[in-house]
Amino acid sequence: MKTSLLLISLILFLFAGCTKKEAPAMAVSASPEEVVRSFVRLSGEAKEVVDKNKLSGLCSGEMKAAFEDMNDEQFRLFYLNGNLNIQELKILSTNINNDQAIVVYQVVVENRQGTDVTKETNEREVVLNQGAGGWLIDSVRPKGTDKLIFSKGMVF
């Protein structure tokens, strides 16, 4: 009887270890720069509506609310249309003050909307907050001469 219980327990333990678990979007030890790079990369490479959850997982506050308010059709329109292609991403500065960081970056985007392909250079300032889950993007704001930013949709 004890052998049977031991065998059943061992089998259950092995099956529990084999179940597929989704990996976190970003390691807790990731730096603010790594979180920003991941967010911009995923924004440009999103292929499916489920990528909205991955982007939301990198965010808190204002940005998380924007993703939660966005329906699947809006996400498809803003992220899955394939008209924007990230050409280059540069981190210009990082300022960490306790549990808040500000990362300024510049991104060159190829825009294939309309009849002419254009390259646009945008600068953004990202505010991140650190919590138990690591650094999360709270807000993204235009920097320098950039005037256009969407409250829902592409922000890079």
PyMOL commands that set and color helices and strands:
alter all, ss='L'
color gray80, all
select helices_A, chain A and resi 2-18+32-45+51-57+61-69+72-79
alter helices_A, ss='H'
color red, helices_A
select strands_A, chain A and resi 84-97+100-111+118-131+134-142
alter strands_A, ss='S'
color yellow, strands_A
deselect
rebuild
show_as cartoon
